[in-house]
Amino acid sequence: MPSITLNDGNKIPAIGFGVFMVPGDGTAYEMVKEALRAGYRHIDTAAAYFNEEDVGKAICDSGIDRKDIFVTSKLWLQDHGYENAKKGIDRSLRKLGLDYIDLYLIHQPYGDVIETWHAMEEAKKEGKLRSIGVSNMTPKIWNQFVPQFETKPAVNQVEFNPFFQQRELRALMEKDNVRLEAWYPLGHGNKDLLTHPVFENLAQKYHKNPGQIILRFELQEGAIVLPKSTNISRIQSNLNLFDFELTAEEMQSICALDTKKGSHDPDAPGVAQALLNAFKIED
């Protein structure tokens, strides 16, 4: 599995297995075990996915050395603020059953982001977290908070796919060598994306499926991709991306598909308040 060196010197596998909306009723446990069997070594979860315990148990039961599995989790809004964040970090560690988390993110960039970041910086110094980052930060939100951070984020996990290529944000992040992690890298099953003639034609040329072409494009653009599936054959095929390479002309043809619009706008009126009031992880 190819890896990418983050701006803090830590290495992260270029492909991760995401478990967003995978129930923590044993389903996430089985899917993570399948992903690890298939060769994934990067698992992406969050407190707000309510499946950290399943993920941690699957890692424990996999028989794979802990140091060989890169684990990401995320802090939910109820735990923003310095003292709350320290509790949230410890809760994630407890539920995952781990001594440290490889990458920990601010899941939604609202509320007391600055003091939350201070707590994460402290947990990193203590060895509880190896790398720290953010998620869902637009250029506007980035400029509001990140200049105040002592430690620059290692990653910003945002929506990214050929229809939404985040060019302005990527240019901003590049100044501090911050890596983009792509959620919805396949457009969350967007049929217009997956059946676009550009991808169907390239899939035929390379004897791949359109999803593999899309993921390959994103990897060549420097993104860390987090495809999610509960289909075992799809879990396996999403890793099979390293026996071909798109040409410069093919990359350009995909770059031209950018609509500059995603499915979620963190800057939209009411989004922050809706998420702040959405739910609690624990009372």
Salt bridges, closest charged atoms under 4 A:
GLU34 OE2 - ARG37 NH2 3.00
ASP44 OD1 - LYS74 NZ 2.62
ASP61 OD2 - LYS57 NZ 2.98
ASP68 OD1 - LYS67 NZ 3.42
ASP79 OD2 - ARG91 NH1 2.73
GLU83 OE1 - LYS86 NZ 3.81
ASP90 OD1 - LYS128 NZ 2.96
ASP102 OD2 - ARG66 NH2 2.85
GLU115 OE2 - HIS118 ND1 3.15
GLU126 OE1 - LYS128 NZ 3.76
GLU181 OE2 - HIS42 NE2 3.92
GLU221 OE1 - ARG170 NH2 2.69
ASP243 OD1 - LYS208 NZ 2.80
GLU250 OE2 - LYS205 NZ 2.54
ASP258 OD2 - ARG167 NE 3.71
GLU282 OE1 - ARG91 NE 3.37
GLU282 OE2 - LYS95 NZ 3.53
